[in-house]
Amino acid sequence: MSGKLISAICFKLFAIYFIVMAVVSIPSIWGLYATLPDLDKTPTLPAIVTAITLIVAWFITRKLWNLSNSVIEQFPDTDSPKPDLEEVLFSVLGVFFIISAVSQLSTSFIGIWSGTYASDPDIASYVTYLIGPSVELIAGIFLALRANGISYYLTKIRRAGV
């Protein structure tokens, strides 16, 4: 089995993993909402979070599936490493960070909205719960959009012997 076929299979399995994890997280979104005592029990918030989760998961799944197809079409059948594959892997890592951060941010927003995380309305407490996922989201966006620049600088550092 060639390297490009293994890569294509891995991307397709990763796409299936994303959509399955999004579907599996839906009951936990509704369960978290049901355990919050201070909210009015209109299903607007969990419905919005569920819809956003499914839309983002579907988008990422489609991108990974198309990425798998492009690996098969574009890369030669040799086992030699290509710099383009490094860019693809940085992009996939960025997408993973984005998905992880979005899921953490949704949980943080629900907790902040319900007052679970802070007993008094102190802005510093709210910011504390949003810093980690926000940094992860920014890093994911940077990796996904600037993968070619990161790959270029890593290649330049490798050639310099560092």
PECOR-V361600 format. One record per residue. RES is the residue in one small letter. PHI is phi in degrees with one decimal (none if undefined). OMEGA is omega in whole degrees, 0 to 359 (NA if undefined). Layout:
[[RES:PHI:OMEGA] [RES:PHI:OMEGA]]
This chain:
[[m:none:184] [s:-81.0:180] [g:-64.0:181] [k:-69.9:177] [l:-69.5:176] [i:-63.7:178] [s:-62.7:179] [a:-62.1:179] [i:-64.8:179] [c:-63.0:179] [f:-64.9:179] [k:-67.8:176] [l:-65.8:177] [f:-63.9:177] [a:-63.8:178] [i:-63.7:178] [y:-59.4:181] [f:-60.7:183] [i:-69.1:178] [v:-66.8:180] [m:-65.0:177] [a:-66.6:179] [v:-67.2:180] [v:-66.8:182] [s:-77.7:183] [i:-61.2:178] [p:-61.6:179] [s:-69.9:176] [i:-63.2:180] [w:-69.4:179] [g:-66.8:177] [l:-62.4:180] [y:-64.8:181] [a:-69.0:181] [t:-84.8:180] [l:-79.3:188] [p:-80.7:191] [d:-91.4:182] [l:-90.6:169] [d:-70.5:192] [k:-88.5:170] [t:-82.7:186] [p:-81.3:182] [t:-67.1:183] [l:-62.3:180] [p:-66.6:177] [a:-67.3:179] [i:-67.2:180] [v:-63.9:178] [t:-63.5:180] [a:-62.9:179] [i:-63.4:179] [t:-60.1:181] [l:-68.5:180] [i:-66.2:180] [v:-64.7:180] [a:-64.0:179] [w:-64.6:179] [f:-61.7:181] [i:-65.8:179] [t:-61.5:178] [r:-63.0:180] [k:-63.9:179] [l:-66.8:179] [w:-65.0:177] [n:-66.0:177] [l:-63.0:178] [s:-62.0:179] [n:-65.9:180] [s:-72.2:175] [v:-62.2:181] [i:-65.8:184] [e:-77.1:192] [q:-93.1:186] [f:-84.3:178] [p:-68.1:186] [d:-85.4:180] [t:-92.2:180] [d:-96.8:180] [s:-75.5:181] [p:-71.2:180] [k:-116.3:178] [p:-64.5:179] [d:-63.9:179] [l:-65.1:177] [e:-63.1:177] [e:-62.4:179] [v:-62.3:181] [l:-66.9:175] [f:-64.3:178] [s:-63.2:179] [v:-65.3:177] [l:-62.9:176] [g:-62.6:178] [v:-63.7:178] [f:-62.4:178] [f:-62.0:180] [i:-63.0:180] [i:-62.4:180] [s:-62.8:181] [a:-67.5:180] [v:-63.3:179] [s:-67.6:178] [q:-70.1:179] [l:-65.8:179] [s:-63.8:177] [t:-65.3:179] [s:-65.2:179] [f:-64.1:178] [i:-64.7:179] [g:-64.8:179] [i:-69.8:182] [w:-62.7:182] [s:-83.5:181] [g:83.4:182] [t:-69.2:187] [y:-81.2:183] [a:-137.9:181] [s:-76.1:176] [d:-113.5:183] [p:-75.2:179] [d:-93.4:184] [i:-64.0:180] [a:-65.2:178] [s:-66.8:180] [y:-67.6:180] [v:-62.9:180] [t:-58.8:182] [y:-78.8:181] [l:-102.2:184] [i:-65.6:183] [g:-58.0:178] [p:-63.3:179] [s:-67.7:177] [v:-64.1:178] [e:-63.7:178] [l:-65.0:179] [i:-64.5:178] [a:-63.5:178] [g:-64.8:178] [i:-64.7:178] [f:-61.9:180] [l:-64.5:182] [a:-68.9:184] [l:-90.4:184] [r:-117.3:182] [a:-63.4:181] [n:-67.6:178] [g:-67.5:178] [i:-63.7:179] [s:-63.4:179] [y:-62.9:181] [y:-67.8:176] [l:-66.1:177] [t:-65.2:179] [k:-65.1:178] [i:-67.2:179] [r:-63.5:180] [r:-68.8:178] [a:-75.7:177] [g:86.8:180] [v:-84.5:NA]]
